[in-house]
Amino acid sequence: MILPDKFITPEDCLLGVGAVLLDALRSPQTVSQLWESVRTNTHVETFERFTLGLTLLHIMGAVELQRGMLYKIVPKRVEEA
């Protein structure tokens, strides 16, 4: 369910839900604002999938919650020496 397999398409797995959430999180938003912007997306569908996708992104370090606002974390590039 987290990753796609032969029965679950990339769009329907939680990693795909996370991609939808990251795409919608163009600027800092509250959890409620993000939910309102993706609730009609056919890949998110339910609040449960939304929260599972958001939890996965938080565990991966892709999003952070600060003072009630969700922020997308952009990893720093490692420069070659």
Protein Blocks (a to p, Z undefined) as FASTA:
>chain_A
ZZccfklcfklmmklmmmmmmmmmmbccdfklmmmmmmmpmklopamlmmmmmmmmmmno
pacceehiacdddddddddZZ
